[in-house]
Amino acid sequence: MTIRFKMLMTMLGIGCVAILVSGYISYRQASRGLTDAALKQLTGIRRSKAQQIEARFATLRNHATTLSTDMMLIAAMGDLRDAFRKIDGPDAPAELVRDLETFYQADYLAPLGTLMPLRPSIRDYMPVGRGPYYIQMQYLVRNPNLRERRYMLDDAKDGSLYSRVHAKYHPALLRIA
């Protein structure tokens, strides 16, 4: 091997090492730059989403504050409370308890059980007093609408004061909701 060839190979080796080192450094810098840019973009998106959520809650809070002074809403809450008190009492009839427990088992607890562990006794989920049993029977169990549209029932047509008051206010409250 000639000295010229050895020098050429040495220079070629040094050149290759320089290219590899500079390529690695460029790769690391580009990778770091892209990572930083992506993190800045994600931070900006997060900040934007947080502002959107905060604005939404502020709007809802303002809406709730406005509704809390609405005379129709105040009258509805008073009328519904008074009508509820007329049907409420200490104990619900056994038939209502049985029918509502059956409904809870089929329509409420089964789907809830897919989301979280259930409590050991169905009694833990049942309401207290006659009024909640009666209203849930009328507006949930005996509701003629499909499950997804139960909220559409204005009047249970049971002749109770509660149903008359509910029929009076429900359309307006549904529009608000």
Buried (B, 14 or more C-beta within 10 A) or exposed (E): EEEEEEEEEEEEEEEEEEEEEEEEEEEEEEEEEEEEEEEEEEEEEEEEEEEEEEEEEEEEEEEEEEEEEEEEBEEBEEBBEEBBEEBBEEEBEEEBBEBBBEBBEEBBBEEBEEEEEBEEEBEEBBBEBBBBBBBBBBBBBBBEEEEEEBEEBBBBEBEBBBBBBBBBBBEEBEEEE
